[in-house]
Amino acid sequence: MGEFSPVEHEFESTEDAEAYERWFRVRVEASLADPRPGVPHATVMAELNAIIAEAEHRAKPD
């Protein structure tokens, strides 16, 4: 893969980049093979917004 520039790449070495690439491909393949139905984007965002709102509420001083 060649030399890595910290400006152009987030990995410190070729080995780190290749390890991440292998890990990422395994995760994508597993996701594509998962027979469960997908979750609509709006549902995911609503759940995340609720989690964020609760965290912000807990973080506010009394």
PDB file with SEQRES, HELIX, SHEET and CRYST1 records, atoms N, CA, C and O in Angstrom:
SEQRES   1 A   62  MET GLY GLU PHE SER PRO VAL GLU HIS GLU PHE GLU SER          
SEQRES   2 A   62  THR GLU ASP ALA GLU ALA TYR GLU ARG TRP PHE ARG VAL          
SEQRES   3 A   62  ARG VAL GLU ALA SER LEU ALA ASP PRO ARG PRO GLY VAL          
SEQRES   4 A   62  PRO HIS ALA THR VAL MET ALA GLU LEU ASN ALA ILE ILE          
SEQRES   5 A   62  ALA GLU ALA GLU HIS ARG ALA LYS PRO ASP                      
HELIX    1 AA1 THR A   14  ALA A   33  1                                  20    
HELIX    2 AA2 HIS A   41  ALA A   59  1                                  19    
CRYST1    1.000    1.000    1.000  90.00  90.00  90.00 P 1           1          
ATOM      1  N   MET A   1       0.820  -1.204   0.000  1.00  0.00           N  
ATOM      2  CA  MET A   1       0.000   0.000   0.000  1.00  0.00           C  
ATOM      3  C   MET A   1       0.861   1.265   0.000  1.00  0.00           C  
ATOM      4  O   MET A   1       0.372   2.326  -0.389  1.00  0.00           O  
ATOM      5  N   GLY A   2       2.102   1.189   0.415  1.00  0.00           N  
ATOM      6  CA  GLY A   2       2.957   2.368   0.360  1.00  0.00           C  
ATOM      7  C   GLY A   2       2.992   3.145   1.655  1.00  0.00           C  
ATOM      8  O   GLY A   2       2.432   2.729   2.670  1.00  0.00           O  
ATOM      9  N   GLU A   3       3.668   4.296   1.599  1.00  0.00           N  
ATOM     10  CA  GLU A   3       3.804   5.162   2.760  1.00  0.00           C  
ATOM     11  C   GLU A   3       2.480   5.827   3.110  1.00  0.00           C  
ATOM     12  O   GLU A   3       1.671   6.125   2.231  1.00  0.00           O  
ATOM     13  N   PHE A   4       2.269   6.056   4.403  1.00  0.00           N  
ATOM     14  CA  PHE A   4       1.066   6.723   4.873  1.00  0.00           C  
ATOM     15  C   PHE A   4       1.408   8.121   5.341  1.00  0.00           C  
ATOM     16  O   PHE A   4       2.378   8.322   6.073  1.00  0.00           O  
ATOM     17  N   SER A   5       0.619   9.074   4.922  1.00  0.00           N  
ATOM     18  CA  SER A   5       0.748  10.433   5.404  1.00  0.00           C  
ATOM     19  C   SER A   5      -0.345  10.655   6.441  1.00  0.00           C  
ATOM     20  O   SER A   5      -1.503  10.333   6.173  1.00  0.00           O  
ATOM     21  N   PRO A   6      -0.023  11.193   7.618  1.00  0.00           N  
ATOM     22  CA  PRO A   6      -1.060  11.431   8.619  1.00  0.00           C  
ATOM     23  C   PRO A   6      -2.117  12.418   8.149  1.00  0.00           C  
ATOM     24  O   PRO A   6      -3.214  12.460   8.705  1.00  0.00           O  
ATOM     25  N   VAL A   7      -1.805  13.200   7.146  1.00  0.00           N  
ATOM     26  CA  VAL A   7      -2.784  14.147   6.612  1.00  0.00           C  
ATOM     27  C   VAL A   7      -3.804  13.419   5.747  1.00  0.00           C  
ATOM     28  O   VAL A   7      -4.966  13.819   5.689  1.00  0.00           O  
ATOM     29  N   GLU A   8      -3.377  12.357   5.078  1.00  0.00           N  
ATOM     30  CA  GLU A   8      -4.234  11.660   4.126  1.00  0.00           C  
ATOM     31  C   GLU A   8      -4.872  10.392   4.677  1.00  0.00           C  
ATOM     32  O   GLU A   8      -5.874   9.931   4.131  1.00  0.00           O  
ATOM     33  N   HIS A   9      -4.325   9.818   5.734  1.00  0.00           N  
ATOM     34  CA  HIS A   9      -4.802   8.543   6.235  1.00  0.00           C  
ATOM     35  C   HIS A   9      -4.978   8.585   7.742  1.00  0.00           C  
ATOM     36  O   HIS A   9      -4.255   9.291   8.445  1.00  0.00           O  
ATOM     37  N   GLU A  10      -5.938   7.825   8.225  1.00  0.00           N  
ATOM     38  CA  GLU A  10      -6.181   7.797   9.651  1.00  0.00           C  
ATOM     39  C   GLU A  10      -5.428   6.667  10.350  1.00  0.00           C  
ATOM     40  O   GLU A  10      -5.458   6.583  11.578  1.00  0.00           O  
ATOM     41  N   PHE A  11      -4.756   5.799   9.598  1.00  0.00           N  
ATOM     42  CA  PHE A  11      -4.048   4.674  10.182  1.00  0.00           C  
ATOM     43  C   PHE A  11      -2.554   4.955  10.262  1.00  0.00           C  
ATOM     44  O   PHE A  11      -1.992   5.661   9.426  1.00  0.00           O  
ATOM     45  N   GLU A  12      -1.924   4.388  11.284  1.00  0.00           N  
ATOM     46  CA  GLU A  12      -0.495   4.618  11.476  1.00  0.00           C  
ATOM     47  C   GLU A  12       0.364   3.739  10.590  1.00  0.00           C  
ATOM     48  O   GLU A  12       1.531   4.051  10.353  1.00  0.00           O  
ATOM     49  N   SER A  13      -0.198   2.640  10.095  1.00  0.00           N  
ATOM     50  CA  SER A  13       0.606   1.733   9.279  1.00  0.00           C  
ATOM     51  C   SER A  13      -0.271   1.032   8.245  1.00  0.00           C  
ATOM     52  O   SER A  13      -1.499   1.052   8.326  1.00  0.00           O  
ATOM     53  N   THR A  14       0.378   0.428   7.298  1.00  0.00           N  
ATOM     54  CA  THR A  14      -0.318  -0.372   6.293  1.00  0.00           C  
ATOM     55  C   THR A  14      -1.015  -1.545   6.971  1.00  0.00           C  
ATOM     56  O   THR A  14      -2.134  -1.905   6.604  1.00  0.00           O  
ATOM     57  N   GLU A  15      -0.351  -2.139   7.959  1.00  0.00           N  
ATOM     58  CA  GLU A  15      -0.936  -3.280   8.666  1.00  0.00           C  
ATOM     59  C   GLU A  15      -2.223  -2.884   9.372  1.00  0.00           C  
ATOM     60  O   GLU A  15      -3.203  -3.628   9.342  1.00  0.00           O  
ATOM     61  N   ASP A  16      -2.228  -1.708  10.011  1.00  0.00           N  
ATOM     62  CA  ASP A  16      -3.445  -1.236  10.674  1.00  0.00           C  
ATOM     63  C   ASP A  16      -4.570  -1.031   9.663  1.00  0.00           C  
ATOM     64  O   ASP A  16      -5.715  -1.401   9.922  1.00  0.00           O  
ATOM     65  N   ALA A  17      -4.253  -0.453   8.533  1.00  0.00           N  
ATOM     66  CA  ALA A  17      -5.259  -0.215   7.499  1.00  0.00           C  
ATOM     67  C   ALA A  17      -5.806  -1.527   6.959  1.00  0.00           C  
ATOM     68  O   ALA A  17      -7.012  -1.665   6.754  1.00  0.00           O  
ATOM     69  N   GLU A  18      -4.922  -2.490   6.729  1.00  0.00           N  
ATOM     70  CA  GLU A  18      -5.368  -3.788   6.214  1.00  0.00           C  
ATOM     71  C   GLU A  18      -6.203  -4.540   7.237  1.00  0.00           C  
ATOM     72  O   GLU A  18      -7.180  -5.194   6.871  1.00  0.00           O  
ATOM     73  N   ALA A  19      -5.839  -4.460   8.511  1.00  0.00           N  
ATOM     74  CA  ALA A  19      -6.620  -5.112   9.569  1.00  0.00           C  
ATOM     75  C   ALA A  19      -8.014  -4.495   9.645  1.00  0.00           C  
ATOM     76  O   ALA A  19      -9.007  -5.209   9.780  1.00  0.00           O  
ATOM     77  N   TYR A  20      -8.083  -3.171   9.558  1.00  0.00           N  
ATOM     78  CA  TYR A  20      -9.386  -2.515   9.571  1.00  0.00           C  
ATOM     79  C   TYR A  20     -10.209  -2.921   8.362  1.00  0.00           C  
ATOM     80  O   TYR A  20     -11.409  -3.167   8.487  1.00  0.00           O  
ATOM     81  N   GLU A  21      -9.591  -2.994   7.206  1.00  0.00           N  
ATOM     82  CA  GLU A  21     -10.288  -3.387   5.978  1.00  0.00           C  
ATOM     83  C   GLU A  21     -10.879  -4.788   6.119  1.00  0.00           C  
ATOM     84  O   GLU A  21     -12.019  -5.022   5.716  1.00  0.00           O  
ATOM     85  N   ARG A  22     -10.113  -5.717   6.685  1.00  0.00           N  
ATOM     86  CA  ARG A  22     -10.632  -7.076   6.897  1.00  0.00           C  
ATOM     87  C   ARG A  22     -11.815  -7.057   7.865  1.00  0.00           C  
ATOM     88  O   ARG A  22     -12.848  -7.674   7.604  1.00  0.00           O  
ATOM     89  N   TRP A  23     -11.658  -6.344   8.983  1.00  0.00           N  
ATOM     90  CA  TRP A  23     -12.730  -6.256   9.977  1.00  0.00           C  
ATOM     91  C   TRP A  23     -13.990  -5.650   9.347  1.00  0.00           C  
ATOM     92  O   TRP A  23     -15.094  -6.158   9.542  1.00  0.00           O  
ATOM     93  N   PHE A  24     -13.814  -4.574   8.598  1.00  0.00           N  
ATOM     94  CA  PHE A  24     -14.940  -3.884   7.979  1.00  0.00           C  
ATOM     95  C   PHE A  24     -15.667  -4.790   6.999  1.00  0.00           C  
ATOM     96  O   PHE A  24     -16.897  -4.843   7.006  1.00  0.00           O  
ATOM     97  N   ARG A  25     -14.930  -5.504   6.157  1.00  0.00           N  
ATOM     98  CA  ARG A  25     -15.542  -6.400   5.169  1.00  0.00           C  
ATOM     99  C   ARG A  25     -16.338  -7.513   5.848  1.00  0.00           C  
ATOM    100  O   ARG A  25     -17.418  -7.875   5.380  1.00  0.00           O  
ATOM    101  N   VAL A  26     -15.815  -8.057   6.942  1.00  0.00           N  
ATOM    102  CA  VAL A  26     -16.539  -9.096   7.691  1.00  0.00           C  
ATOM    103  C   VAL A  26     -17.856  -8.538   8.217  1.00  0.00           C  
ATOM    104  O   VAL A  26     -18.890  -9.201   8.123  1.00  0.00           O  
ATOM    105  N   ARG A  27     -17.831  -7.325   8.771  1.00  0.00           N  
ATOM    106  CA  ARG A  27     -19.048  -6.708   9.308  1.00  0.00           C  
ATOM    107  C   ARG A  27     -20.072  -6.450   8.209  1.00  0.00           C  
ATOM    108  O   ARG A  27     -21.262  -6.698   8.403  1.00  0.00           O  
ATOM    109  N   VAL A  28     -19.622  -5.954   7.055  1.00  0.00           N  
ATOM    110  CA  VAL A  28     -20.536  -5.677   5.944  1.00  0.00           C  
ATOM    111  C   VAL A  28     -21.144  -6.974   5.438  1.00  0.00           C  
ATOM    112  O   VAL A  28     -22.353  -7.043   5.214  1.00  0.00           O  
ATOM    113  N   GLU A  29     -20.328  -8.000   5.255  1.00  0.00           N  
ATOM    114  CA  GLU A  29     -20.840  -9.279   4.771  1.00  0.00           C  
ATOM    115  C   GLU A  29     -21.858  -9.861   5.741  1.00  0.00           C  
ATOM    116  O   GLU A  29     -22.882 -10.395   5.317  1.00  0.00           O  
ATOM    117  N   ALA A  30     -21.587  -9.763   7.033  1.00  0.00           N  
ATOM    118  CA  ALA A  30     -22.528 -10.267   8.033  1.00  0.00           C  
ATOM    119  C   ALA A  30     -23.842  -9.486   7.983  1.00  0.00           C  
ATOM    120  O   ALA A  30     -24.920 -10.066   8.110  1.00  0.00           O  
ATOM    121  N   SER A  31     -23.749  -8.194   7.801  1.00  0.00           N  
ATOM    122  CA  SER A  31     -24.945  -7.362   7.716  1.00  0.00           C  
ATOM    123  C   SER A  31     -25.774  -7.707   6.489  1.00  0.00           C  
ATOM    124  O   SER A  31     -26.998  -7.809   6.570  1.00  0.00           O  
ATOM    125  N   LEU A  32     -25.112  -7.885   5.355  1.00  0.00           N  
ATOM    126  CA  LEU A  32     -25.825  -8.230   4.129  1.00  0.00           C  
ATOM    127  C   LEU A  32     -26.484  -9.604   4.221  1.00  0.00           C  
ATOM    128  O   LEU A  32     -27.519  -9.838   3.596  1.00  0.00           O  
ATOM    129  N   ALA A  33     -25.895 -10.511   4.992  1.00  0.00           N  
ATOM    130  CA  ALA A  33     -26.436 -11.860   5.133  1.00  0.00           C  
ATOM    131  C   ALA A  33     -27.525 -11.947   6.200  1.00  0.00           C  
ATOM    132  O   ALA A  33     -28.208 -12.967   6.294  1.00  0.00           O  
ATOM    133  N   ASP A  34     -27.697 -10.913   6.991  1.00  0.00           N  
ATOM    134  CA  ASP A  34     -28.678 -10.918   8.079  1.00  0.00           C  
ATOM    135  C   ASP A  34     -30.092 -10.936   7.498  1.00  0.00           C  
ATOM    136  O   ASP A  34     -30.459 -10.038   6.740  1.00  0.00           O  
ATOM    137  N   PRO A  35     -30.887 -11.948   7.847  1.00  0.00           N  
ATOM    138  CA  PRO A  35     -32.232 -12.058   7.271  1.00  0.00           C  
ATOM    139  C   PRO A  35     -33.280 -11.139   7.916  1.00  0.00           C  
ATOM    140  O   PRO A  35     -34.395 -11.018   7.408  1.00  0.00           O  
ATOM    141  N   ARG A  36     -32.932 -10.508   9.004  1.00  0.00           N  
ATOM    142  CA  ARG A  36     -33.914  -9.641   9.674  1.00  0.00           C  
ATOM    143  C   ARG A  36     -34.228  -8.426   8.807  1.00  0.00           C  
ATOM    144  O   ARG A  36     -33.372  -7.959   8.055  1.00  0.00           O  
ATOM    145  N   PRO A  37     -35.455  -7.913   8.912  1.00  0.00           N  
ATOM    146  CA  PRO A  37     -35.796  -6.720   8.122  1.00  0.00           C  
ATOM    147  C   PRO A  37     -35.019  -5.500   8.624  1.00  0.00           C  
ATOM    148  O   PRO A  37     -34.646  -5.422   9.794  1.00  0.00           O  
ATOM    149  N   GLY A  38     -34.789  -4.570   7.729  1.00  0.00           N  
ATOM    150  CA  GLY A  38     -34.105  -3.340   8.097  1.00  0.00           C  
ATOM    151  C   GLY A  38     -34.981  -2.465   8.979  1.00  0.00           C  
ATOM    152  O   GLY A  38     -36.195  -2.648   9.059  1.00  0.00           O  
ATOM    153  N   VAL A  39     -34.338  -1.514   9.638  1.00  0.00           N  
ATOM    154  CA  VAL A  39     -35.054  -0.558  10.479  1.00  0.00           C  
ATOM    155  C   VAL A  39     -35.100   0.762   9.715  1.00  0.00           C  
ATOM    156  O   VAL A  39     -34.060   1.245   9.267  1.00  0.00           O  
ATOM    157  N   PRO A  40     -36.277   1.349   9.559  1.00  0.00           N  
ATOM    158  CA  PRO A  40     -36.372   2.615   8.830  1.00  0.00           C  
ATOM    159  C   PRO A  40     -35.524   3.714   9.489  1.00  0.00           C  
ATOM    160  O   PRO A  40     -35.404   3.776  10.713  1.00  0.00           O  
ATOM    161  N   HIS A  41     -34.949   4.562   8.663  1.00  0.00           N  
ATOM    162  CA  HIS A  41     -34.112   5.650   9.144  1.00  0.00           C  
ATOM    163  C   HIS A  41     -34.843   6.517  10.156  1.00  0.00           C  
ATOM    164  O   HIS A  41     -34.272   6.888  11.181  1.00  0.00           O  
ATOM    165  N   ALA A  42     -36.085   6.839   9.884  1.00  0.00           N  
ATOM    166  CA  ALA A  42     -36.860   7.700  10.794  1.00  0.00           C  
ATOM    167  C   ALA A  42     -36.988   7.066  12.176  1.00  0.00           C  
ATOM    168  O   ALA A  42     -36.951   7.771  13.184  1.00  0.00           O  
ATOM    169  N   THR A  43     -37.137   5.754  12.233  1.00  0.00           N  
ATOM    170  CA  THR A  43     -37.251   5.055  13.516  1.00  0.00           C  
ATOM    171  C   THR A  43     -35.938   5.148  14.288  1.00  0.00           C  
ATOM    172  O   THR A  43     -35.931   5.443  15.483  1.00  0.00           O  
ATOM    173  N   VAL A  44     -34.841   4.898  13.605  1.00  0.00           N  
ATOM    174  CA  VAL A  44     -33.525   4.968  14.241  1.00  0.00           C  
ATOM    175  C   VAL A  44     -33.275   6.381  14.756  1.00  0.00           C  
ATOM    176  O   VAL A  44     -32.825   6.556  15.889  1.00  0.00           O  
ATOM    177  N   MET A  45     -33.557   7.380  13.944  1.00  0.00           N  
ATOM    178  CA  MET A  45     -33.313   8.757  14.354  1.00  0.00           C  
ATOM    179  C   MET A  45     -34.189   9.157  15.537  1.00  0.00           C  
ATOM    180  O   MET A  45     -33.729   9.867  16.431  1.00  0.00           O  
ATOM    181  N   ALA A  46     -35.433   8.715  15.555  1.00  0.00           N  
ATOM    182  CA  ALA A  46     -36.316   9.028  16.683  1.00  0.00           C  
ATOM    183  C   ALA A  46     -35.771   8.415  17.970  1.00  0.00           C  
ATOM    184  O   ALA A  46     -35.772   9.063  19.016  1.00  0.00           O  
ATOM    185  N   GLU A  47     -35.307   7.171  17.897  1.00  0.00           N  
ATOM    186  CA  GLU A  47     -34.742   6.525  19.075  1.00  0.00           C  
ATOM    187  C   GLU A  47     -33.466   7.237  19.537  1.00  0.00           C  
ATOM    188  O   GLU A  47     -33.276   7.450  20.734  1.00  0.00           O  
ATOM    189  N   LEU A  48     -32.603   7.601  18.605  1.00  0.00           N  
ATOM    190  CA  LEU A  48     -31.373   8.309  18.973  1.00  0.00           C  
ATOM    191  C   LEU A  48     -31.665   9.689  19.554  1.00  0.00           C  
ATOM    192  O   LEU A  48     -31.028  10.104  20.523  1.00  0.00           O  
ATOM    193  N   ASN A  49     -32.607  10.387  18.977  1.00  0.00           N  
ATOM    194  CA  ASN A  49     -32.968  11.702  19.513  1.00  0.00           C  
ATOM    195  C   ASN A  49     -33.508  11.589  20.933  1.00  0.00           C  
ATOM    196  O   ASN A  49     -33.242  12.456  21.765  1.00  0.00           O  
ATOM    197  N   ALA A  50     -34.258  10.539  21.218  1.00  0.00           N  
ATOM    198  CA  ALA A  50     -34.766  10.328  22.580  1.00  0.00           C  
ATOM    199  C   ALA A  50     -33.613  10.048  23.541  1.00  0.00           C  
ATOM    200  O   ALA A  50     -33.606  10.553  24.663  1.00  0.00           O  
ATOM    201  N   ILE A  51     -32.645   9.250  23.110  1.00  0.00           N  
ATOM    202  CA  ILE A  51     -31.477   8.951  23.943  1.00  0.00           C  
ATOM    203  C   ILE A  51     -30.680  10.228  24.212  1.00  0.00           C  
ATOM    204  O   ILE A  51     -30.261  10.471  25.343  1.00  0.00           O  
ATOM    205  N   ILE A  52     -30.471  11.033  23.188  1.00  0.00           N  
ATOM    206  CA  ILE A  52     -29.728  12.287  23.339  1.00  0.00           C  
ATOM    207  C   ILE A  52     -30.458  13.245  24.269  1.00  0.00           C  
ATOM    208  O   ILE A  52     -29.843  13.859  25.140  1.00  0.00           O  
ATOM    209  N   ALA A  53     -31.762  13.374  24.088  1.00  0.00           N  
ATOM    210  CA  ALA A  53     -32.554  14.273  24.940  1.00  0.00           C  
ATOM    211  C   ALA A  53     -32.487  13.838  26.398  1.00  0.00           C  
ATOM    212  O   ALA A  53     -32.371  14.681  27.288  1.00  0.00           O  
ATOM    213  N   GLU A  54     -32.559  12.545  26.655  1.00  0.00           N  
ATOM    214  CA  GLU A  54     -32.472  12.043  28.028  1.00  0.00           C  
ATOM    215  C   GLU A  54     -31.097  12.320  28.619  1.00  0.00           C  
ATOM    216  O   GLU A  54     -30.992  12.719  29.779  1.00  0.00           O  
ATOM    217  N   ALA A  55     -30.045  12.113  27.836  1.00  0.00           N  
ATOM    218  CA  ALA A  55     -28.694  12.381  28.317  1.00  0.00           C  
ATOM    219  C   ALA A  55     -28.500  13.855  28.622  1.00  0.00           C  
ATOM    220  O   ALA A  55     -27.891  14.206  29.633  1.00  0.00           O  
ATOM    221  N   GLU A  56     -29.011  14.719  27.760  1.00  0.00           N  
ATOM    222  CA  GLU A  56     -28.915  16.154  28.002  1.00  0.00           C  
ATOM    223  C   GLU A  56     -29.706  16.567  29.249  1.00  0.00           C  
ATOM    224  O   GLU A  56     -29.273  17.428  30.013  1.00  0.00           O  
ATOM    225  N   HIS A  57     -30.852  15.949  29.437  1.00  0.00           N  
ATOM    226  CA  HIS A  57     -31.672  16.242  30.619  1.00  0.00           C  
ATOM    227  C   HIS A  57     -30.928  15.841  31.901  1.00  0.00           C  
ATOM    228  O   HIS A  57     -30.939  16.580  32.886  1.00  0.00           O  
ATOM    229  N   ARG A  58     -30.284  14.672  31.880  1.00  0.00           N  
ATOM    230  CA  ARG A  58     -29.542  14.213  33.057  1.00  0.00           C  
ATOM    231  C   ARG A  58     -28.316  15.060  33.307  1.00  0.00           C  
ATOM    232  O   ARG A  58     -27.891  15.201  34.454  1.00  0.00           O  
ATOM    233  N   ALA A  59     -27.731  15.632  32.256  1.00  0.00           N  
ATOM    234  CA  ALA A  59     -26.504  16.411  32.400  1.00  0.00           C  
ATOM    235  C   ALA A  59     -26.741  17.818  32.940  1.00  0.00           C  
ATOM    236  O   ALA A  59     -25.811  18.469  33.417  1.00  0.00           O  
ATOM    237  N   LYS A  60     -27.981  18.284  32.867  1.00  0.00           N  
ATOM    238  CA  LYS A  60     -28.279  19.631  33.353  1.00  0.00           C  
ATOM    239  C   LYS A  60     -28.200  19.671  34.876  1.00  0.00           C  
ATOM    240  O   LYS A  60     -28.710  18.784  35.560  1.00  0.00           O  
ATOM    241  N   PRO A  61     -27.548  20.722  35.399  1.00  0.00           N  
ATOM    242  CA  PRO A  61     -27.513  20.860  36.860  1.00  0.00           C  
ATOM    243  C   PRO A  61     -28.889  21.206  37.401  1.00  0.00           C  
ATOM    244  O   PRO A  61     -29.686  21.880  36.748  1.00  0.00           O  
ATOM    245  N   ASP A  62     -29.141  20.733  38.598  1.00  0.00           N  
ATOM    246  CA  ASP A  62     -30.452  21.003  39.235  1.00  0.00           C  
ATOM    247  C   ASP A  62     -30.558  22.418  39.714  1.00  0.00           C  
ATOM    248  O   ASP A  62     -31.587  22.806  40.268  1.00  0.00           O  
TER     249      ASP A  62                                                      
END                                                                             
